[in-house]
Structure formats: C-alpha cells, structure tokens
Amino acid sequence: MSIAIPSQPDPAPAAAPRPAPGVRAWTVTELAERFVCKPHAILALIRAGELRAVNIAAPGANRPHWRILPNDLAAFEARRAAVPAQQPAPRKKQKQDQVPVLDAATGKVNRAFGVVGSAAMEGLR
C-alpha cells in the first residue's frame, strides 16, 4: 500500500491584515470600560466568534491574552449597529357608512352600505 504525498505543502491560511505602525490594539478590560460592561461579556463575544481578537500570550501560557485590533472592532460595531425600523404600511380606513347586517334567511353577516338609518339597523335587531 502506498500513500500519496503531495508535491507542495498546503498554503498557509491568510493572515489578518496588520495594523499600521503606531496603531494600538484594545485590551478586553479597555473595551469593557468603553462599552460599560463586564470583561466577561467581551470574552463571551470573542469565544462566540462575534468579536475577532488576537491571542498574544506566549505559547504554553495558561491563559490567553487577547488584543482587539481597531479594524476588527470597527467591523464588529458595523455588524451590531442599529438599523432604523421600517415604518409600517398605513392602515386602510374603514368606510364610515359600512354597517354589518344580519341576513335573517341565511344567518350570515352581510355588509350594508349607505347612510346608517332605521332600515339598516332593522337587520341588527
């Protein structure tokens, strides 16, 4: 049995765009202060994949040390931005002279049109 070995190694995954020199990344604590929430909420967003972050901890470290790049924060805020609600369609106004009339022969409710008067009201009695 022979195993096929690929001639070229798999390409490396695309790296995230690097920030410009001098651009500072946000810490979890700084974002928690900015959004007035607890750091656990920011960590939950990172774990859920909603907020992209970079782990700068040394290999073999017990805990991750997350940093959020400004472009990742901007993308997160754009996805979470409030969208104005659409105004509901205006309701149709009912005709003022529409009166329900009970048809004595069939027992069904019919709509009578015209001026409300004693003739239209007779069917309701």
N, C-alpha and C positions, 0 to 999 in steps of 0.2 A: 504494500500500500504506500503510495507516495502522496505527500502533501504539497500542494501548490503554494509557492512562496511568491508574493507579489514582487514585481521588479522595482517598484517605487513605494516608499512608505506613504501612509495616509497623510494628506495635507493637515497641517496644524489648524485648529479652529481659529476662526477670525478673532483677532484681538480687539478689545474695545478701543475706541479712539482715545488717544491720550490727551489729557488737558494741556492747555497752553502753559508754558513755564510761568510760574508765579501764581497760578490759579490754585486756590486752596480747597481741599475736599472737606465736606461736613462730617462731623462725628455723629454718632447716634444721640448722644446727650445734647449736642447743639441743635439737632433737628427737633428733638423732643421739646426743647425750650422754644424754638421758633414756632412750632405747631401747637404749643401749650397742651402737651400730652405727656404721658409717661414713656420712658425709654423702651419699655416692653411693647408698647404699641408700634414703635418704629421697628423693633426687632421682628415683630409678627409680620409686618409688611415685607420685610426683607425675606423672611422664611417662606412667605406665601408667593414670592416672586413678583410682587407688585412694585416693589422699590428695588432697583438694581443697586448693589453695593459691592465693594472690593474688600476682600479679607487681607489685611496687611500683617497678620500675625506670622511669626516665624514658623517654619514647618515643625510639626510636633508640639506646638503650643496647645495648652489645654482649652483655651477659649479663643474664639475668633475676635479680631479687632477690625470692626467694619468702618469703612470710609465711603461716603456717598459723593460722587463727582457732581459738579454743578449741572452738567448736561443730562445726567440721569435724573437729578432732582427736577429739572425743568420738564423732562418727558413725563415723569410721574405726575407733576402738577397739571400738565396739559391733559392727561388722561382723566384726572379726577376733577377737572374744572366743571363748575355748574353750567348746565346748558339751559337757557331760558325755555320754560314750558310753552308749548303751543297753545294759543287761545282756542277754547272750544268753539265749534261752529255755532253761530247764533241759532237759538231755538225758533221754530216757526210759531207764529202767534196763531192761536185758535180763533176762529171766527166768533164774534160776539153773538151772532144770531143763531148759533148752532145749538139745538136743544135735543136731548135724547127723547125718543118717543117709543113707548112700548106698544108693539103691534099685538092687539088682542087676539087676532086669528092665529098667528104663528107663535106668539110668546117670545119673539125676539125683539131686541132693541134696535130701532132704526133711528137714523139721524134726520130730523126735520129741519129745513132751512126756512128762514123767513123771520119776520118780526115775532118776538115772543108774545103770545097773546093767549086768549082763552082757548082757542081751537088747538093750539099746540100743547097746551097744558092739560087738555082733556085726556090725552093719551097717557099721561103720567098718573092719573087718578085711578 
